[in-house]
Amino acid sequence: MLDEVVVNEQSSTDADESVPCFQTPGPTVTFHQIRYRIKERLGMFSCQWREKDILKDVSGIMNPGMNAIMGPTGSGKTSLLDVIAGRKDPKGLKSGQVLVDNTIVTSDLRLCSAYVVQNDILMGTLTVRENLAFSANLRLSLKEYSSSDKEMRVNSVIQELGLKDCADTKIGTMFLRGVSGGEKKRCSIGMELITSPSLLFLDEPTTGLDANTANSIMELLQNISKKGKTVIFSIHQPRYSIFRQFDHLTLMNKGEIIYAGAADKAIIYFEDLGYKCEPFNNPADFFLDVTNGTIRPHKSSNNISEKCSSSEEMVDNENPLAVMYRKSPYFTKLKDRLTEISDGLDPEVTKGDKIGYATPFYYQLLLVSGRTIRNILRNPQTSYAQLFLNIFFGILVGLIYYQIPHTLPEALQNRTGAFFFLVINMVFGNLSAVELFVSERELFIHENSSGFYRTSAYFLSKVFADLIPNRILPVFIFSAIPYFMMGLKPEVEAFFLYCVTMSMVSLSAVSLAFLVSASVGSFAMANILIALPYVFMMVFGGFLVNLNSMLSGLSWLKWASIFRYGYNALAINELKDQVFTDNLTRVTGDMYLDHQEIDRSAWGFWENQVALAGIMFVCLILAYVQLCRINRWK
Ligand SMILES: Nc1ncnc2c1ncn2[C@@H]1O[C@H](COP(=O)(O)OP(=O)(O)OP(=O)(O)O)[C@@H](O)[C@H]1O
């Protein structure tokens, strides 16, 4: 399905409302008096919170071209980028608004703009081409683009980004060496360029790359910007060859702007304030030294301390560089332009178009399921281990309980013991399911927030592509081996009901694992949280302790025990209507079931299946809710 790709060069501006907005030419982005506040807990266990402004009344204009946001670490460059791109939690936005081509945008902008995250988030088992095709298939409208159109688009992005040599190389995972860091970054950029966006955001695109690779990435961005696109990026400390590619520079310090204007005018601005850039110094290093206070202003009538001290109201703790910037002609000009834009806003048309997904639900489901299956096939260790474990335990159980006789006491003891053992294996054999959402959490958050697919499509794709091949098929293998080795009821119906019970036990255990997996962000937490209910359910399974003798306050827990339902169903299926003999005694299976207070009627059997199905559905629904609740904001 992934290969069923991509696209022509036609613009999609005339598409329906679900097509990404702000297509060529690049828009002008303006932001007005952005104040962004976060809440920090005072101590790990403290109930008190402290509020901190990480962006303080920040305003600016970014036109088509290369727009850099620079500043020392912690200065707020990523926060500013994220607020503009609609990636930061809107709850923290205390004032201000972002406009794209004079249209107020909300956080929905993230669904239609291109955002390249700092740590490349790609599917490691897919090749560069497959990743690009995945993006193209999901983010280009089905109505507008045919498969061959999309394929053309993928090829042209590969060509444009210089990815031809590694197009069919896998990205790489922890266990698989893949493309280089620079190629990965190019691929991440390509994932966004595939929609031919006119507005591109990048968070520190050169981080982790060597100087040459960083340079070539920035040249690539410059080429994109030369085509009229608006490229906005945060960057920490670029070398000179990179710096000189910037058209516009926004310098941040402690959440405030200390300079915003043409990049090549910044040195003159700071020299005017009394700072001197050494002849061979890199301007980017010079600006960071100025903001860090490493370089002091020279004594002159123009210098900053004099300007600040002569200014009327310099409040304590105010950043003198930010104060000076607000007094500069750059800021005055900016303010005038922003006022002009605000005055020209028509309140009736200030909200951007409603933004939706480019492809329908069924198509997203198909593509994400296809990718999941491809990922499983290319990374089959877990599936092989699961299969091997099932066969191994199947044979082991078969050998331990080999051809159980019909004579007492073995007949009953071994049968009930085997059932409990089988259920334990079925439940604990699914522990690996807790990794499902944890391992792909970052990828899911990025793709879902970028408008690749709906949460429901992703969730169902996991259910279909993981639950069925990984959790039902191996169960049949595991179930069949010991059934015949143990010599249980030689009836087709009994074998079928036994397999159904084992599958239901497996599915409900996996669903619980899915719920835990969707609720936490780390393997360690997931393992702790899944072990707890499994062990409790085992204790309340009815085999290890007599449930009738328990404290009434605790015995209700038996109603939530997968073990109890699985064990009861297996026991009814096998023991009902069977006769077991000793030299002198004759015991029927029905007598044993009655003694254990297990309802052996037809409904008695099926109510266990219904209960297991209930646990499965409740857990799956809650897992979906948890996926929807995952914090997608940065
Ligand atoms: N969601 C958040 N919760 C708590 N603190 C936050 C949050 N977002 C940002 N901050 C804080 O705001 C400040 C600015 O962060 P930001 O990531 O924007 O800085 P930066 O300039 O991009 O730094 P770096 O170059 O190190 O990435 C930092 O002190 C950071 O800890």
The ligand as an SDF file (V2000), in Angstrom:
LIG
                    3D

 31 33  0  0  0  0  0  0  0  0999 V2000
    6.4330   23.1150   28.6410 N   0  0  0  0  0  0  0  0  0  0  0  0
    7.3610   23.6570   29.4270 C   0  0  0  0  0  0  0  0  0  0  0  0
    7.3810   23.3770   30.7400 N   0  0  0  0  0  0  0  0  0  0  0  0
    8.3150   23.9200   31.5540 C   0  0  0  0  0  0  0  0  0  0  0  0
    9.2810   24.7470   31.1350 N   0  0  0  0  0  0  0  0  0  0  0  0
    9.3130   25.0580   29.8470 C   0  0  0  0  0  0  0  0  0  0  0  0
    8.3660   24.5350   28.9110 C   0  0  0  0  0  0  0  0  0  0  0  0
    8.6460   25.0020   27.6900 N   0  0  0  0  0  0  0  0  0  0  0  0
    9.7170   25.7940   27.8430 C   0  0  0  0  0  0  0  0  0  0  0  0
   10.1240   25.8290   29.1250 N   0  0  0  0  0  0  0  0  0  0  0  0
   11.2290   26.6180   29.6820 C   0  0  0  0  0  0  0  0  0  0  0  0
   11.2820   27.8150   28.9660 O   0  0  0  0  0  0  0  0  0  0  0  0
   12.6060   28.2160   28.7450 C   0  0  0  0  0  0  0  0  0  0  0  0
   12.8530   28.4170   27.2700 C   0  0  0  0  0  0  0  0  0  0  0  0
   12.8040   27.1360   26.6530 O   0  0  0  0  0  0  0  0  0  0  0  0
   13.1140   26.9180   25.1160 P   0  0  0  0  0  0  0  0  0  0  0  0
   13.1170   25.4640   24.8560 O   0  0  0  0  0  0  0  0  0  0  0  0
   12.2080   27.7540   24.3220 O   0  0  0  0  0  0  0  0  0  0  0  0
   14.5920   27.5020   25.0330 O   0  0  0  0  0  0  0  0  0  0  0  0
   15.6150   27.4470   23.8400 P   0  0  0  0  0  0  0  0  0  0  0  0
   16.1020   28.8100   23.6550 O   0  0  0  0  0  0  0  0  0  0  0  0
   15.0200   26.7830   22.6570 O   0  0  0  0  0  0  0  0  0  0  0  0
   16.7360   26.5500   24.4890 O   0  0  0  0  0  0  0  0  0  0  0  0
   17.6190   25.3790   23.8210 P   0  0  0  0  0  0  0  0  0  0  0  0
   18.5300   26.0240   22.8420 O   0  0  0  0  0  0  0  0  0  0  0  0
   18.3690   24.8400   24.9810 O   0  0  0  0  0  0  0  0  0  0  0  0
   16.6620   24.4030   23.2150 O   0  0  0  0  0  0  0  0  0  0  0  0
   13.5000   27.1580   29.3570 C   0  0  0  0  0  0  0  0  0  0  0  0
   13.9010   27.6030   30.6310 O   0  0  0  0  0  0  0  0  0  0  0  0
   12.5850   25.9680   29.4550 C   0  0  0  0  0  0  0  0  0  0  0  0
   12.9450   25.1570   30.5290 O   0  0  0  0  0  0  0  0  0  0  0  0
  1  2  1  0
  2  3  1  0
  2  7  2  0
  3  4  2  0
  4  5  1  0
  5  6  2  0
  6  7  1  0
  6 10  1  0
  7  8  1  0
  8  9  2  0
  9 10  1  0
 10 11  1  0
 11 12  1  0
 11 30  1  0
 12 13  1  0
 13 14  1  0
 13 28  1  0
 14 15  1  0
 15 16  1  0
 16 17  2  0
 16 18  1  0
 16 19  1  0
 19 20  1  0
 20 21  2  0
 20 22  1  0
 20 23  1  0
 23 24  1  0
 24 25  2  0
 24 26  1  0
 24 27  1  0
 28 29  1  0
 28 30  1  0
 30 31  1  0
M  END
$$$$
